[in-house]
């Protein structure tokens, strides 16, 4: 009896694993088809198409959070949200990549993008600590110098920005 029960449990687990793999592949195929359609030459992207693809990206990450593709798809989704003027949603997705995937290569960029979006929205109170966290967490990142400059300028007025840019132009000409 125990042996039969064990065999039935093993068969059920195998069936579930195969079903999950098939569902994953079907979802990835759907994502690929949408991407090919949307990003094809001369295609005019609609808001509905953009939202559909973003929904598929998030669904994949929800259903398969441990999948190596999940952080990449969330990052793509964040970029699409940003391009669709959904800044708050983009920040949320960049934050997910940063928080949920500590070993992923996109983690530094996800943190930096959060700061940049806040900065572009004029939310210095949220941008500045993220720039500082970036410098503290990723001191060897290629963007460190850029972030240091951004941090210097985050509180500056438009006039101060203009003066800073003139100073940079002068330095570049020397």
C-alpha positions, 0 to 999 in steps of 0.5 A: 500500500505504501509503495503504491501511494509513493508511486502515485505521489511521484507521478502526481509531482511529475505531472505537475512539473511538466504542466508548469513547464508547459505553461511557462513555455506557453507564456514565454511564447506569448511574450515573444509574439507580442514583442515581435509584433510591437517592436516590428518595423513601422508598427505604431504602438498603442497604449493597449498593446503596451499594457498587454505586454507589461501585464505579460511580463509581470504575470511571468515574474509573478508565476515564476519568481525564481526564473532567471528571466523574471528580473529581466522581464520586470526591468523591461516592463519598468522601461515600458512603463516609463515610456508610457508616462507611468513613472510611479509604476516604473519606480515600483518595478525597478524597486522590485528588481533591486529588492527581489534579485540581489545577485542580478546584474541589473540591480545597480541600474534598477536602483539608479533608475529609481533615483533618476525617475524621482529626480526627473519628477522633481522629487529630490527628497526621494532621489537623493537618498537613492543616489547616496545608496547607489554610491554606498552599495556599488562603489565600483560601478561604471556610473559612480562618477555620473551619480556623484555629479547628479548628487551634487546637482540634485538640489540646485536651481535651474540657474545653478544648473546652467552655471554648472553646465557652463563650467563643464563646457569650459573644462572640456575646452581646456 
